[in-house]
Every structure is written in C-alpha cells, then in structure tokens.
Amino acid sequence: MTRLQVRLFTILYSLFTISSAAQFVSEPGYTLPAEETRIGDIYFGGTMLRIEGRLDGSAIAGAQSVNVSGPVTRNLFLAAQSVDVAGAVAGDVVTLCATLNVSGRVGGAVRAGAGTIYINGAVGQDVLAGCANLVIGKNSEVRGDVAAGCRSLEIAGTVRGDVKAVANEIVISGSIDGDVDVTVADKLTLTPDARIYGNLRYRSNKKIDIGNPDMVFGNIDHVLLPSPKEIEDMRDMKPRPGTFVTFFLPFTILSIFGALVVGFLLVAIWKHALNEGLARSLGHWGRTVGFGAIGFLIGPMSILVAFALIITIPAGLIAAAAYLVSLYLAKILAGLFTGRLLFRIFGAPEISLWWAAPVGIVIVFGLCAIPYAGWAIWLASMAVGFGVIAELLGMSRTT
C-alpha cells in the first residue's frame, strides 16, 4: 500500500468513526438535558435546538433558534435566526444568523455573519464578523484580534490583540492592547474611559473629531480618503480593460480546456507508454532537457534548409506541419511531466496520470500565459516537452 493510499484510508476511517459516533436529529425540537452527557457530534435540522447538558463533540445545526448553555468540547457550526451561547465552548463558534449573543466562554474563535452580534463573555482567539452591528460588551474579553465589516462597532470591553474594521460609526470605550486600523464613514469616538495602547490609524473622507486623542498611547495617523465626487471622477477616467483581459485571458482559458481534452486522450490511448516515458524523463531530467532543447532548436533550422532547396520544399512543408504539431504536444507533455514531478515531490510518485495530467497542464498553460515572463516559461516547457518526445521515440525504437 502506497503512502497516498495509507493517507486516504486514514481519512476515510476517521470520517467513518466520526459519523458512527454522531447523532442525526430531524425532529422539530431537540433538547440535550442538563443531567446528560452526549458523546459524538450532533447534526440537527429543525426549529429549536437546546444544549443544556454536556456535549463531547461538535454541533452542526440549521434551526430557527439555538441555545447552548451547557459545555461543548469541540465546535459549533450553526445557521439560525437567533443563536445564544451561554455555556463554555472549547472550540470555535461559526454561525450565520440574525442575532448572535455570546455570554459564555469560547476557547477558540468567533466567526459570524449576522445582523447584530453581542460579545458579552470571553473569547480565547479572534472575532471575525460581518454584520450590521457588533457590540463587545463592558465585561467581555477578546484575547485575539477583532476584524469586522459592519455599520456600527462598539468596543466597551477588553481586546488583547489588534482591531481592524470598516464601519460607518465606531465607538471605543474599552481597552485595546494592540493597534487600531479602521476605515470610518461618519464617526470615530474615543470616550474618556477608552485606552488604546498601540497605534491608531483611521481613514475617512473628511476630518473627524475623535474626542480624546490623549487616550491613545501610540501614534495617531489620519489618512484622508477621496470624496465621493472625486471617486466618481476617477471612475470616468478609468481605462478600458487591457489586451490581456479582453483577448488573452479568454484565449488562455480555451487553450487550457483544449489541452486538457488532448491530454486525457493521450492518457487514454498511450497510458503505459506515457508512464514509462515520464519515468525515464524524471529519472534523467538533465538528459531530457538537453535533448529537448536541441530538438526544439534544430527543428526550425532543418525546415529552413528544406525550403532553401527547391526540390525538398514538399518535405519542408510536411516537416513544418509536424513541427507545429510537436510544439503543441510538447507543451501538453511538459504539463504531464510537471504534474508527475509535483506529486513526486509531495510524496505520491505513483499517482495516476488521470490526476497528474490536469494539475500539470493547468499549471504550465497558466504560467505560460503570464505577460512577459510567460515566454521564458514557454521556452522551458518546450525543452521539457521535446525531451519527453525524444524519450518516447527512443522507446519506440527499442520495442
């Protein structure tokens, strides 16, 4: 059994053991009583979920309301109209809801998209919020950072990390140990009780009276943003999309799609030959690149010589057509080589070409499409691709 197969088996086994310990609940309402302990995850879909007892696992729920007052040893993944976390959660709280109230202790992070978020307890890591209103209460403590995009932000408690936010209104009356980096539209207020021990950097399109600048122990930096009229004027001056976006990007996408189709056809028809040829190329990659570079350069020279001699013009036309086909195939073979090489680097040398082909082809064709630098990558891919062709031709002569 290969290392990759062992990893896949381990993942599947862990998923099986988790699912076997989980409880799937489809009732309208479910309550874990205060005197009970539930081992394993709870998957709930209904109207109301209450966790009053101990849950040794995670809760994954979609409901109208969720109330957690008992201890949870892992994580909460919730989608509900209202979520109330009054108990202790050892892991993260990840939720999408209208109202979130965290009055208990969360050992991990709080990541929420909500209408209104109240943090009135303790959060061991970060608070990441996208909401209309975020309130960090007076008795709360966030031991990580606060990152928020909201209409109004109020910090009355303690934040041990940094605060980064974009909001219409921000009111700070608590203590922040780190830096404050915010963008405000209307108001930024520091009350007399506020303490910012790091730096304050705020952006706005107008001068704002922050109230008490002496409450900031670090530096204060105000960045004046363009006014709405200036932004509109800049939009009128915005240049049209460049040639790369309008032409080369769609062409690149189509070329990648076509290369994937051709690559899968090659794998389907000559899978064993390609496996052996790529193995030889990877084993002697210096020889592969050297012979490939020679073949890539000698081809055009031979075609020019054929056209120079009148009698060999038909042969030159055939050679030119074959060379153009080889250019396209070389790029695809370079993708197969790259895919197999990457999987070998990451510990899966025997990965199937059905997996290596799409990974390598997308990487090679994408890198070749980069403006300016793409030419160098294209030349390198030609050297590799022609080298693989040379290995395949050498194999055909020995069989």
C-alpha positions as CSV (number, residue, x, y, z in Angstrom):
1,M,0.0,0.0,0.0
2,T,1.5,3.4,-1.0
3,R,1.8,6.3,1.3
4,L,-1.0,8.2,-0.5
5,Q,-3.3,5.2,-0.1
6,V,-2.5,5.0,3.6
7,R,-3.4,8.7,4.0
8,L,-6.7,8.2,2.1
9,F,-7.5,5.1,4.2
10,T,-6.8,7.1,7.4
11,I,-9.1,9.9,6.3
12,L,-11.9,7.6,5.3
13,Y,-11.6,5.7,8.6
14,S,-11.7,8.8,10.7
15,L,-14.8,10.0,8.8
16,F,-16.4,6.7,9.3
17,T,-15.7,6.7,13.1
18,I,-17.0,10.3,13.4
19,S,-20.2,9.6,11.5
20,S,-20.8,6.4,13.6
21,A,-20.5,8.4,16.8
22,A,-22.7,11.3,15.5
23,Q,-26.4,11.7,16.2
24,F,-28.6,12.8,13.3
25,V,-31.7,14.6,14.7
26,S,-34.5,15.7,12.4
27,E,-37.2,16.4,15.0
28,P,-38.8,19.9,15.2
29,G,-37.2,20.5,18.5
30,Y,-34.4,18.7,20.4
31,T,-33.0,19.3,23.9
32,L,-30.0,17.7,25.5
33,P,-31.0,17.7,29.2
34,A,-28.7,19.3,31.8
35,E,-28.0,16.0,33.6
36,E,-27.0,14.1,30.4
37,T,-23.7,13.8,28.6
38,R,-23.7,13.1,24.8
39,I,-20.6,11.6,23.2
40,G,-20.2,12.4,19.5
41,D,-21.4,15.1,17.2
42,I,-25.0,16.3,16.8
43,Y,-26.4,17.1,13.3
44,F,-29.7,18.9,13.7
45,G,-32.2,20.2,11.3
46,G,-35.4,21.6,12.8
47,T,-37.0,24.5,14.7
48,M,-35.3,24.7,18.1
49,L,-32.1,23.2,19.5
50,R,-31.1,23.4,23.1
51,I,-27.9,22.0,24.6
52,E,-28.2,22.2,28.3
53,G,-26.1,19.1,29.1
54,R,-22.5,18.2,28.2
55,L,-21.7,17.6,24.5
56,D,-18.4,15.8,23.9
57,G,-18.2,16.7,20.2
58,S,-19.5,19.4,17.9
59,A,-22.9,20.7,17.0
60,I,-23.8,21.2,13.3
61,A,-27.3,22.7,13.1
62,G,-29.8,24.6,11.0
63,A,-32.7,25.9,13.1
64,Q,-34.8,28.8,13.9
65,S,-33.2,29.2,17.3
66,V,-30.2,27.6,19.0
67,N,-29.5,27.9,22.7
68,V,-26.3,26.5,24.2
69,S,-26.0,26.7,28.0
70,G,-24.0,23.5,28.6
71,P,-20.4,22.8,27.9
72,V,-19.3,21.8,24.3
73,T,-15.9,20.2,23.9
74,R,-15.4,20.9,20.3
75,N,-17.0,23.4,17.8
76,L,-20.4,25.0,17.0
77,F,-21.4,25.3,13.3
78,L,-24.8,27.0,13.3
79,A,-27.2,28.6,10.9
80,A,-30.3,30.0,12.7
81,Q,-32.4,33.1,13.2
82,S,-31.1,33.6,16.8
83,V,-28.1,31.9,18.5
84,D,-27.4,32.2,22.2
85,V,-24.2,30.8,23.6
86,A,-24.2,31.0,27.3
87,G,-22.1,27.8,28.0
88,A,-18.5,27.0,27.6
89,V,-17.3,26.1,24.1
90,A,-13.8,24.7,23.8
91,G,-13.5,25.2,20.1
92,D,-14.8,27.7,17.5
93,V,-18.2,29.3,17.1
94,V,-19.0,29.6,13.4
95,T,-22.5,30.9,12.7
96,L,-24.8,32.6,10.2
97,C,-27.8,34.2,11.9
98,A,-29.8,37.3,12.5
99,T,-28.8,37.7,16.2
100,L,-25.8,36.2,18.0
101,N,-25.3,36.6,21.7
102,V,-22.1,35.1,23.3
103,S,-22.3,35.4,27.1
104,G,-20.3,32.3,27.9
105,R,-16.6,31.4,27.4
106,V,-15.4,30.4,23.9
107,G,-11.9,28.8,23.8
108,G,-11.4,29.3,20.1
109,A,-12.6,32.0,17.7
110,V,-15.9,33.5,16.8
111,R,-16.6,33.8,13.1
112,A,-20.0,35.1,12.3
113,G,-22.2,36.7,9.7
114,A,-25.2,38.2,11.4
115,G,-27.5,41.2,11.8
116,T,-26.4,42.0,15.3
117,I,-23.6,40.4,17.4
118,Y,-23.2,40.8,21.1
119,I,-20.0,39.6,22.7
120,N,-20.6,39.7,26.5
121,G,-18.3,36.8,27.5
122,A,-14.7,35.6,26.9
123,V,-13.3,34.7,23.5
124,G,-9.9,32.9,23.5
125,Q,-8.9,33.8,20.0
126,D,-10.2,36.1,17.2
127,V,-13.5,37.7,16.5
128,L,-14.2,37.8,12.7
129,A,-17.6,39.5,12.0
130,G,-19.6,40.7,9.0
131,C,-22.7,42.3,10.4
132,A,-24.9,45.4,10.8
133,N,-23.9,45.9,14.5
134,L,-21.1,44.5,16.6
135,V,-21.1,45.2,20.3
136,I,-18.2,43.9,22.5
137,G,-19.7,44.4,26.0
138,K,-18.1,46.0,29.0
139,N,-17.4,42.7,30.9
140,S,-16.1,40.9,27.8
141,E,-12.5,39.9,26.9
142,V,-11.2,39.0,23.4
143,R,-7.7,37.5,23.6
144,G,-7.1,37.7,19.9
145,D,-7.8,40.2,17.2
146,V,-11.1,41.8,16.1
147,A,-11.8,42.1,12.4
148,A,-15.1,43.5,11.4
149,G,-17.1,44.9,8.5
150,C,-20.2,46.5,9.8
151,R,-22.5,49.5,10.1
152,S,-21.6,50.3,13.7
153,L,-18.9,48.9,16.0
154,E,-18.9,49.4,19.8
155,I,-16.0,48.2,21.9
156,A,-16.6,48.6,25.7
157,G,-14.7,45.5,26.8
158,T,-11.0,44.4,26.5
159,V,-9.3,43.4,23.3
160,R,-5.8,41.9,23.8
161,G,-5.0,42.0,20.1
162,D,-5.5,44.4,17.2
163,V,-8.7,45.9,15.9
164,K,-9.3,46.2,12.1
165,A,-12.6,47.4,10.9
166,V,-14.6,49.1,8.2
167,A,-17.7,50.8,9.6
168,N,-19.9,53.9,9.5
169,E,-19.7,54.5,13.2
170,I,-17.1,53.3,15.7
171,V,-17.3,54.0,19.5
172,I,-14.4,52.8,21.7
173,S,-14.9,53.0,25.5
174,G,-12.9,49.9,26.4
175,S,-9.2,48.8,26.4
176,I,-7.3,47.7,23.3
177,D,-3.7,46.4,23.8
178,G,-2.8,46.3,20.1
179,D,-3.2,48.6,17.2
180,V,-6.4,50.0,15.8
181,D,-6.6,50.3,12.0
182,V,-10.1,51.3,10.8
183,T,-11.9,53.0,7.9
184,V,-14.9,55.1,9.0
185,A,-17.5,57.0,7.1
186,D,-19.2,59.1,9.8
187,K,-17.9,58.9,13.3
188,L,-15.0,57.6,15.4
189,T,-15.3,58.4,19.1
190,L,-12.9,57.7,21.9
191,T,-14.7,58.1,25.3
192,P,-12.8,59.2,28.4
193,D,-12.7,55.5,29.5
194,A,-11.0,54.4,26.3
195,R,-7.5,53.1,26.2
196,I,-5.5,52.3,23.1
197,Y,-2.0,51.1,23.9
198,G,-0.9,50.7,20.3
199,N,-1.2,52.9,17.3
200,L,-4.4,54.4,15.9
201,R,-4.7,54.7,12.1
202,Y,-8.0,55.8,10.7
203,R,-9.2,56.5,7.2
204,S,-12.1,58.8,6.3
205,N,-13.1,61.2,3.5
206,K,-13.5,64.1,6.0
207,K,-11.9,65.4,9.2
208,I,-13.3,63.6,12.2
209,D,-13.2,64.7,15.8
210,I,-12.2,61.5,17.7
211,G,-12.9,63.0,21.1
212,N,-10.0,62.1,23.3
213,P,-6.7,61.7,21.4
214,D,-4.8,61.5,24.7
215,M,-6.4,58.1,25.2
216,V,-4.0,56.7,22.5
217,F,-0.6,55.8,23.9
218,G,0.9,55.1,20.4
219,N,0.9,57.2,17.2
220,I,-2.2,58.7,15.6
221,D,-2.3,58.7,11.8
222,H,-5.2,60.1,9.8
223,V,-5.5,59.2,6.1
224,L,-7.8,61.4,4.1
225,L,-9.7,59.3,1.5
226,P,-11.1,60.8,-1.8
227,S,-14.6,62.2,-1.6
228,P,-17.5,60.5,-3.4
229,K,-17.3,63.1,-6.2
230,E,-13.5,62.5,-6.6
231,I,-14.2,58.8,-6.7
232,E,-16.8,59.2,-9.4
233,D,-14.4,61.4,-11.4
234,M,-11.7,58.7,-11.2
235,R,-14.2,56.1,-12.4
236,D,-14.8,58.2,-15.5
237,M,-11.0,58.3,-16.1
238,K,-10.7,54.5,-15.6
239,P,-9.0,53.0,-18.6
240,R,-10.6,50.2,-20.6
241,P,-9.6,46.6,-19.9
242,G,-6.2,45.8,-21.3
243,T,-5.5,43.5,-24.2
244,F,-4.7,40.6,-21.8
245,V,-8.1,40.8,-20.2
246,T,-10.1,41.2,-23.3
247,F,-8.3,38.8,-25.6
248,F,-5.5,36.7,-24.0
249,L,-7.4,35.7,-20.9
250,P,-10.4,34.1,-22.7
251,F,-7.9,32.6,-25.2
252,T,-5.9,31.1,-22.3
253,I,-9.0,29.6,-20.7
254,L,-10.0,28.0,-24.0
255,S,-6.4,26.8,-24.7
256,I,-6.3,25.1,-21.2
257,F,-9.6,23.4,-21.9
258,G,-8.5,22.1,-25.2
259,A,-5.1,21.0,-23.8
260,L,-7.0,19.0,-21.1
261,V,-9.1,17.3,-23.7
262,V,-6.0,16.4,-25.7
263,G,-4.1,15.4,-22.6
264,F,-6.9,13.0,-21.5
265,L,-7.0,11.5,-25.0
266,L,-3.2,10.8,-24.9
267,V,-3.5,9.2,-21.5
268,A,-6.4,7.1,-22.6
269,I,-4.6,5.8,-25.7
270,W,-1.0,5.6,-24.6
271,K,-1.2,5.4,-20.8
272,H,1.5,2.7,-20.4
273,A,3.9,4.3,-22.9
274,L,3.5,7.7,-21.2
275,N,4.1,6.3,-17.8
276,E,7.3,4.7,-18.9
277,G,8.4,7.7,-20.9
278,L,7.8,10.1,-18.0
279,A,9.5,7.8,-15.5
280,R,12.6,7.8,-17.8
281,S,12.4,11.6,-18.2
282,L,12.2,12.2,-14.5
283,G,15.0,9.7,-13.8
284,H,17.3,11.5,-16.3
285,W,15.8,15.0,-16.3
286,G,19.1,16.7,-17.3
287,R,19.4,14.5,-20.4
288,T,15.7,15.1,-21.1
289,V,16.0,18.9,-21.0
290,G,19.2,18.8,-23.1
291,F,17.9,16.7,-25.9
292,G,14.6,18.6,-25.8
293,A,16.4,21.9,-26.2
294,I,18.4,20.5,-29.1
295,G,15.3,19.1,-30.8
296,F,13.4,22.4,-30.3
297,L,16.2,24.4,-31.9
298,I,17.2,22.1,-34.7
299,G,13.6,21.7,-36.0
300,P,13.2,25.2,-37.4
301,M,16.7,25.1,-38.9
302,S,16.0,21.9,-40.7
303,I,12.8,23.3,-42.1
304,L,14.6,26.4,-43.4
305,V,17.2,24.3,-45.1
306,A,14.4,22.2,-46.7
307,F,12.7,25.3,-48.1
308,A,16.1,26.7,-49.3
309,L,16.5,23.6,-51.6
310,I,13.7,23.8,-54.1
311,I,13.5,20.1,-54.6
312,T,12.8,19.5,-50.9
313,I,10.0,22.0,-50.5
314,P,7.3,19.3,-50.2
315,A,9.3,17.6,-47.5
316,G,9.8,21.0,-45.8
317,L,6.0,21.6,-45.7
318,I,5.4,18.2,-44.1
319,A,8.2,18.9,-41.6
320,A,6.8,22.3,-40.8
321,A,3.3,20.8,-40.1
322,A,4.9,18.1,-38.0
323,Y,6.9,20.6,-36.1
324,L,3.8,22.8,-35.3
325,V,2.0,19.7,-34.0
326,S,5.1,18.9,-31.9
327,L,5.1,22.3,-30.4
328,Y,1.5,21.8,-29.2
329,L,2.1,18.3,-28.0
330,A,5.4,19.3,-26.3
331,K,3.5,21.8,-24.1
332,I,1.0,19.2,-23.1
333,L,3.7,16.7,-22.3
334,A,5.5,19.3,-20.3
335,G,2.3,19.6,-18.3
336,L,2.3,15.8,-17.7
337,F,5.9,16.0,-16.7
338,T,5.2,18.8,-14.3
339,G,2.2,17.1,-12.7
340,R,4.1,13.9,-12.2
341,L,7.0,15.8,-10.7
342,L,4.8,17.8,-8.3
343,F,3.2,14.6,-7.0
344,R,6.6,13.0,-6.6
345,I,7.8,16.0,-4.6
346,F,4.7,15.7,-2.3
347,G,5.2,12.0,-1.6
348,A,3.0,10.4,-4.3
349,P,5.3,9.2,-7.0
350,E,2.9,6.5,-8.3
351,I,0.0,8.8,-8.8
352,S,-2.2,8.1,-11.8
353,L,-1.8,10.2,-14.9
354,W,-5.5,10.9,-14.7
355,W,-4.6,13.1,-11.7
356,A,-1.2,14.3,-12.7
357,A,-2.3,15.4,-16.2
358,P,-4.9,18.1,-15.2
359,V,-2.7,19.5,-12.4
360,G,0.4,19.9,-14.6
361,I,-1.4,21.1,-17.7
362,V,-3.3,23.8,-15.9
363,I,-0.1,25.0,-14.2
364,V,2.1,25.0,-17.3
365,F,-0.5,26.7,-19.6
366,G,-1.4,29.2,-16.8
367,L,2.3,30.1,-16.3
368,C,2.9,30.4,-20.0
369,A,0.1,33.0,-20.2
370,I,1.8,35.4,-17.8
371,P,2.7,38.6,-19.7
372,Y,6.5,38.9,-20.4
373,A,7.7,36.2,-18.0
374,G,5.5,33.6,-19.9
375,W,7.9,33.5,-22.8
376,A,10.7,32.2,-20.6
377,I,8.4,29.6,-19.1
378,W,7.2,28.6,-22.6
379,L,10.8,28.0,-23.7
380,A,11.5,25.9,-20.7
381,S,8.3,23.9,-21.3
382,M,9.4,23.3,-24.9
383,A,12.7,22.0,-23.8
384,V,11.0,19.6,-21.4
385,G,8.2,18.6,-23.8
386,F,10.6,17.9,-26.7
387,G,12.8,15.9,-24.3
388,V,9.8,13.7,-23.4
389,I,9.1,13.2,-27.1
390,A,12.7,12.1,-27.6
391,E,12.3,9.6,-24.8
392,L,9.1,8.2,-26.3
393,L,10.8,8.0,-29.8
394,G,13.7,6.2,-28.2
395,M,11.4,3.7,-26.5
396,S,9.6,3.0,-29.8
397,R,12.9,2.1,-31.5
398,T,13.8,-0.4,-28.8
399,T,10.4,-2.2,-28.9
